[in-house]
Amino acid sequence: MNSREQSTTHRARGPRQFIRVTHPFHPLSGRRFELVDRRQTWGEDRVYYQDGRQLKRMPASWTSAVAPDLFVAISAGRALFRVTDLLELAALIFRQRDVQRHRAKAKQHASRK
C-alpha cells in the first residue's frame, strides 16, 4: 500500500481471507474473522478485521496470519513460556523491585527532614 494512499480507499481484492485468534489468553481466542488488511503500524505487524460493524486490529502474531512459534508448536501446550520469555520477565521484576526500593528510600529520606 502506498503511504500516500488514503486508508479509506477501496482496493480490489482477491478471494476472501480469514484469520483465527490464536493467543491463548485473548478473550476472542478461537474466533474466526475476515482479514480486511495487514500492515506495519507502530513498528509491529498488525491485522485488521471486521467485528460486527467495527474495524478492529491486533498484532498479527496473536492470530493464524503468522506461522505458530516453533517452541509453542513442539511443546504442544506442555510449556507456556520460553526460557527467553522467563528471563525477560525476571529482569522486568528485578527492575521493578529496584524502582520500588529506590522510591521507599527516597520517601524515608524525605520524611526525616
Contacts in CASP RR format, 6 or more apart in sequence:
PFRMAT RR
TARGET T0000
AUTHOR 0000-0000-0000
METHOD contacts of the structure
MODEL  1
MNSREQSTTHRARGPRQFIRVTHPFHPLSGRRFELVDRRQTWGEDRVYYQ
DGRQLKRMPASWTSAVAPDLFVAISAGRALFRVTDLLELAALIFRQRDVQ
RHRAKAKQHASRK
1 11 0 8 1.000
1 37 0 8 1.000
1 39 0 8 1.000
16 34 0 8 1.000
16 35 0 8 1.000
17 34 0 8 1.000
17 35 0 8 1.000
18 32 0 8 1.000
18 33 0 8 1.000
18 34 0 8 1.000
18 35 0 8 1.000
19 32 0 8 1.000
19 33 0 8 1.000
19 34 0 8 1.000
19 35 0 8 1.000
19 47 0 8 1.000
19 49 0 8 1.000
19 63 0 8 1.000
19 64 0 8 1.000
19 65 0 8 1.000
20 30 0 8 1.000
20 31 0 8 1.000
20 32 0 8 1.000
20 33 0 8 1.000
20 63 0 8 1.000
20 64 0 8 1.000
21 28 0 8 1.000
21 29 0 8 1.000
21 30 0 8 1.000
21 31 0 8 1.000
21 33 0 8 1.000
21 58 0 8 1.000
21 62 0 8 1.000
21 63 0 8 1.000
22 29 0 8 1.000
22 30 0 8 1.000
22 62 0 8 1.000
22 63 0 8 1.000
22 64 0 8 1.000
22 68 0 8 1.000
23 29 0 8 1.000
23 62 0 8 1.000
23 63 0 8 1.000
24 80 0 8 1.000
26 58 0 8 1.000
26 62 0 8 1.000
33 49 0 8 1.000
33 50 0 8 1.000
33 51 0 8 1.000
34 49 0 8 1.000
34 50 0 8 1.000
35 47 0 8 1.000
35 48 0 8 1.000
35 49 0 8 1.000
35 65 0 8 1.000
36 48 0 8 1.000
36 49 0 8 1.000
36 50 0 8 1.000
36 55 0 8 1.000
37 47 0 8 1.000
37 48 0 8 1.000
38 45 0 8 1.000
38 46 0 8 1.000
38 47 0 8 1.000
38 48 0 8 1.000
38 60 0 8 1.000
38 65 0 8 1.000
39 45 0 8 1.000
39 46 0 8 1.000
39 48 0 8 1.000
40 46 0 8 1.000
41 57 0 8 1.000
44 59 0 8 1.000
45 59 0 8 1.000
45 60 0 8 1.000
45 61 0 8 1.000
45 66 0 8 1.000
46 57 0 8 1.000
46 58 0 8 1.000
46 59 0 8 1.000
46 60 0 8 1.000
47 57 0 8 1.000
47 58 0 8 1.000
47 59 0 8 1.000
47 60 0 8 1.000
47 63 0 8 1.000
47 65 0 8 1.000
48 55 0 8 1.000
48 56 0 8 1.000
48 57 0 8 1.000
49 55 0 8 1.000
49 56 0 8 1.000
49 57 0 8 1.000
49 58 0 8 1.000
50 56 0 8 1.000
60 66 0 8 1.000
69 82 0 8 1.000
71 79 0 8 1.000
71 82 0 8 1.000
81 89 0 8 1.000
END
